[in-house]
Amino acid sequence: MSRRLFAAAFAALALLWSGALPGAEQFGTADEARAMLERAIAALKVNEAAALKQFNDEKNKQFRDRDLYVFCFSLPDGNFTAYESPLLVGTNIRELKLPPNDAIGQRAYDAVANAPEESIVTVDYDFPKPGVKKPVPKQSFEARVGNQACGVSYFK
């Protein structure tokens, strides 16, 4: 299996598992997701390298709370620089697809890459909650700060 195909397949699996916290009974809200993204924007503006390190720190409760977490990718290349799963860091967001034929990664990239800096845009998609097979509505808030595009997703 080629490295690119393996990375895309693994990325899809990681998306399916993201937010699957054992025993999690409560999911983050739209307000909590937006507030987390606003904290991420502020951190990026102060020190990009330090902010990305914080976003990737699984113990950092400021940027990881239940099913909420900050993800980032660099522009223009689209490679993840922060994600809940460290295995996805370095993978290209544009390769992510959801069944049956949703190019969610390309849509997420396009939405924020063409938006004014620091403006918050949304991307809607369907995704199963942990422990459930049927997809439900989910939304990502995303913003661009310099050469980083970051977001936080929540179940609607």
Buried (B, 14 or more C-beta within 10 A) or exposed (E): EEEEEEBBEBBBEBBBEBBEBEEBEEBBEBEBBBBBBBBBBEBBEEEBEEBBEBBBEEEBEEBBBBBBBBBBBBBEEBBBBBBBBEBBBEBBBBBBBBEEEBBBBBBBBBBBBEBEEEEBBBBEBBBBBBEEEEBEEBBBBBBBBEEBBBBBBBBE
